[in-house]
Amino acid sequence: MDELDFLAFAALFKEAYKKCFGLELDQPMTETEGKIFCNKVLDQTGLFMGWKSVKNYSIFILRPETAKPENPSTATMDTLARYVLSAPYTTEIQRKDNEAHLPYWFLYRERFVTGSKVVGRQQYNKVGLAAALIIPVVIVLLVYFKFYDRLPAAYTENFKNTDESVLARDGWFVKSKDTLYWKKRDSIPGQLTLYTLRGDYWPDPSFKPDIRNLMLRKLPPGCFTAEVHLNNFIPTQEWQQAGILLLEDTVFTGKSVRMSLAFNNHFGGHKMPSEIYVQVISSLGNGFGKPEELAHKPFFYLDSIKNNPEQMKNLKNSALRIEKRGNKFRFLYSSGVNENGAFGEIVTREFDMNPKYIGIFALKGFTNAAVVPVRFKFFRITSDPCD
């Protein structure tokens, strides 16, 4: 890395740090800061950075004479530039296919060089300064609107191909991958199989928020309808569940809403029959205590199912739907032997939230319940008018 690239990279890194933490970089980053920084970058850009590398970059930038020399790749510098310039969300595969020339780093570098020359020569040409500042912004805005113009009005996923590269190409990414069970996602051809692994994201000092093999994708801006279909999922042990998750960020610090088909046998000391039910819960995010249960609607009781096993057939085809119109969220559920069962409303509530990601998941909380498969056979999201 030559001197000019180093100066541009140092300025870029400091700008990214200030954007993330609101403070100037005046001392090397800690491990915690590095992890927060990388999560913020991933959340906004869709691109991964290692926290250890980030920590080493901060040391090198602040102490170039004594620190171990670092040579960040052009891709790394492009990722940081995308973060600083608020570039459109992408993935590693999409960037490789569409932006392999890594334009945002060179855009930032050009802006830095132009700005350095102006200051170094004490030139205060207002036209030149305005052009140096406005042109990059215009380029970013053009890219931004071009990206959103290409967002489809509707996206449908039938999970006919669960190859990871195909899912990534279609906009999916996996959080907290469990390699053993992720390899089993294609256990039934034509369906995506997730498993009720141990974990949850409820605020609890005893456990780290975590949903293994959480499938996420970026939401379109504005109002939408999201729907997912499950094949023959019958939860039978404590806290086994699967469904749809809306998030403001991917690190579980913001607001969220979750709708799931679940099993429950815990009633706070009261004796009641175990149930299979639809639950809707919301969370205000980090620092706001426990989530709020917006809906709890039982559909099947295990006692009655034992006496009438035919009822189980009604779980052959289950579907969950969420409709967002402004701050109003409507939750609906459908089940039956046939796939064309009608949706019924579970609850409609107003919730001040602007979700940026949607996910499909399976989990069992922090319980000792068995790990069971959940087959997802259909997902659809449509951009809708907000009237």
N, C-alpha and C positions, 0 to 999 in steps of 0.2 A: 504494500500500500504506500503510494507516494505521499508527499506532504500535503498536497491539496486534497486528496481523497481522505486523508486522516482528519484534516480540519473540517471537511464537510461532514464526515461520519460523526465526529465529536459533537458538532452543532446539532446534527439530526438526533443523536442519542439523547442529548440534554433536552431537546425540545420534546421528544417522546416521553422522557421522564417527567417533565413539568406537566404535560398533558395528562399523564396518568395520576400523579400525586398532587399536582398543584403547587409544587415546591421546586426550587432550584436544586440541581445535583451538586452537592458540596462535599459529599463523602461517599465512599464505596457502598454499593447496595448490599443489604443483608439477604440471607436466603429467603426470608418471608417476603421482602420487597420484590425480589426476583420472581418469585412464584406469582405474586399479585400482578406484577407487570406483564408477565407472559400470558396470564389468563385474560387480562384486559386486551392485549394485542390479538389473541386468538378469538376473543368474543367479537371484536370489531372487524377483523380482517379475514378470519377463517384460516389463518396460517400459524403454524406452530413455531415457537422458539424455546430453546432450553434455558432454564433459569440459571444454571451454572455458567453457561456462556455469557448470559446477560450480566451476571455478577462480575465476571472477569473483564468484560468490556468496560464496566464502570471504573474498575481499578486502573485499567490501561489508560482510559481517557483522563482521569484525574492525576495519574502519576506515570506519565509516559517514559520518564527517564529511568525509573527504577522498576516498574512493573514488567511482567513477562509480556513480550510483544504479542499482539493479537492481530489476526488477519481475517476479519469477517467476510463471508462470501457476499457476492453481489446480490444473491437471493435474499440473504439476511438483511442487507441494507435496503433492498426493495420492500421487504416486509415492514421495516420500521418507517420507511417513507409512506407506504400505504396507510399506516396507522396515523402518522402526523397529518397527512393530507386528506384524511377521511375518505379514502378510496372505497369503491363498492366492494361488498363482501365477495369472496371467492374461495376456492380450495386449491391445494397444491396441484391437483390434476388439471383443473380449469386454467390456472395460471400457466402451467406448462404448455397447454394446448393453445391458449389465446394470447398470452402475454409473456412468452419465453424471452423476449428482449428486455424484460424487467424495466418498464418505462418509468415507474415512479421514482426509483433511485436516481436515474439520470435527470429526471425533471427537477427533483430536489437539488441535485448537485449543480445543475445549471442555475437555478435560482440562487443558491449559495454563492457561486462564483460571481454572478452578476452583482449581487449585493456586496460582496467583498471588494470588488473593484471600485464601486461607487464610494464606499466608505474610505478605502485606502487612499484614494486620490482627492478626497475632500470635495467631491463633486455633488452638488445639490440640485441637479437637474430634475425638477419635479416630474417632467414628462417621463424621463428615464426611470425614475423610481416607481412611478405609477405603473408603467408597463411591466417592470420587473415583478411587481406585486400582483397585478391584476391578471396577467397572462396565465400564470400557473393556476390561479383560482378558476379562470374561465375554462381551462382545459379539464380540470377536475370536475367542474359542474357539467360540462358536456359529456364526459365519461359517465358521470352519475346518472344523468337523465337518459342517456343511451341505454344504460344497464336496466333501468326501471321500465323503459319503454319495451324492453324485451321480456319482461316478466310475463309469463302466461296468465291469462284470465282464469285458467283452471289447470290443475295438475292432478293426474291420476296415476297411482302406482298399484299394479297387480302382483308385484313380487314374483314375476315369472323368472326373473334372473336375479339371484341374490349375491352374485359376485361382487366383491368389495369395490372394485374399480367401476363397475356399472352403477352401484348405489352412489358412489362419490360423484360420478359424472352427472347423475340426476339430482344432486344437491344434498344428499344425505351425508352425515358424518356421525361417528360413534364416540360417545363419551364414556370414559372409565371401562375400557375394553377388558373383558375376561376372556382370555385367549381360548381356554378349554371349551367354554360353552359357545363362544362366538363361532368356532369352527363347526358347530352343530346347527347353525342357522338354516341350512338347507336340508334338514333331515327329511322333510317332505317336499318333493319338487313342486314348484309353483306356489309355495307359501314361505313366508319368513317366520322362523321359529325363534322366539326368545324364551328365556327361562326365568322362573321366579327366584332369582338369586337374593342372597342376604343384602339388605341395604334399604335406605330411604333418605329423603332430604329434609325431613322434619327437623326443626331446631331442637337439638338435644345435646347438652354438654357431654353426655356419655359416649356419643357416637359421632364420627365424622360424616357429614352429609355426602351420600354417595348412592347412585343408581347404576349398577353394572350393566354394560351393553345398552345404554340409553341411546336410542336412535333419534337424531335431531336434524332439523332442517330450518332454513331461514323462512320467516313468515313474510308474505307480501304486506306492504303498508296498507293501512285503512281497515276496512271491514271485510269479513270473510266467513265462510262456512267450512268446517273441517269434519271429516267423517272417517271412522276406521271400523273394519269388520273383523270379527274374531271367529275362528272355526272350532266349535266343540270345546270351548274352554269352560271347565267346571271346577272352580276353586273349592277345596274341601277342608283346608286347614287354616289355622289362624293367620290372617293378614296376607294370604296369597291374593294377588290382584294384578290386573293389567288394564291399560287404557291409554288416554291422551293426556299430555302435559303441556301447558302453555307457560313460557318463561320470559322474563325481561332480560336475563343474561344466562350464561351457561355455567356459572359457578354458584348458583343458588343463593345469591345475596339479594336479589331483587324480588319483586312481587311474582306470584305464580298462582295458577289454577290447575287443579287436577280432577279428572273425571275417570272413574274406574269401576270395573266389575270386580267384586271382591267377596271374600268370605269373612264372617265375623262370628265369634262365639264369646265375646267379652262384653259384659253389660254392667260393669261396675258393681259386681256383687249380687245383682238381681238374677234370678233364675228364668231364663228365656231360651227358646229353641235356637240352635245355631242357624244362621241365615246366609243366603247368597243375595247380595244386594248391590245397588248402584250408589256410589258415594261421590259427592262433589265437595272438594275442600279448597280453600284459598289461603294464601299466606302473604303477609305484608313484607316479608323478607327479613334479613338479618336485623336482630335487635328488637323485634316486635313480638317475641314470645311465641305462643302456640298458634297453629293454624286455626281457621274457623271452618266448621262443617256447614256447608251451604245446603246440602241435601243428603238424606239417608233414606233410601227407598228399598225395602226388602221385596224380592220377587219370588224367592223359593225358600222354604224351611226344610232342613234336612229330615225332620221328623215326618213331614208329609211326603217327602220324596221316597223315604223308606217304604211307606205304605202304598205309594203310587209311583213306581219307578218310571212310568211313561212320561212323567213331568220332565225328566232329564232331557228328553228330546227337544224341549223348547230352548235348550241352551246350545243346540247344534249350530245355530246361526245367531250370533249376538252382534250388535252394532251400537256405537256411541257417536253422538254428533254434538258439536259445539257451534253455535252461531254467535258472532260478535257484530253488534251494531252500535258504534260509538262506545259508551261505557256499559252498555247492556249486553249481558251474556245469557244465552238460552241454551239449556242442556236437555238433550233428548236421548231416548234409548229404544232399541228395537230388539226383539228376539223371537225365535220360532223355528219350527221344523224346516220351513221354506226360507229362501233368502230374501223374499220380497215382503217381509213383515213390515207393518206400518210403524213409524216412529211415534212415541208418546212423550210429551213433555215431562221432565222430571222437576225442573225449577227454572225460573228466570230471575236473575239478580243483577243489580248494577254494581260495578266494581271498577274503581279508578285504576286502570292498568293499561299499559301499552305493550303487549307481548311482542317480542321480536323473534322468538323461536317456538317451534312446535315439536313435540317429541312423542314417540310411542314407547311403551315400557312394560316390563314385567318385574315384580319384586315380591318379597315376603316380609319386608320390614326387618327388624332385628330380632327375629324369632327363630325357633328351631324347626319350623314347618318344613315339609319336604320340598325339594326343588322339582317343579313340574313344568312341562313345555306349554307355551302359549303360541298358537298359530295365528299369524296375521295374514289375511288373504286379500285385503283391499284397503287402500287409503286414497282419499281425495280431499283437495282443498281448492276452493274457488274464491276469487276476489269479488266482493259484492258491493253494490252501492250502499252508502251509509244512511240513506233516508229511512 
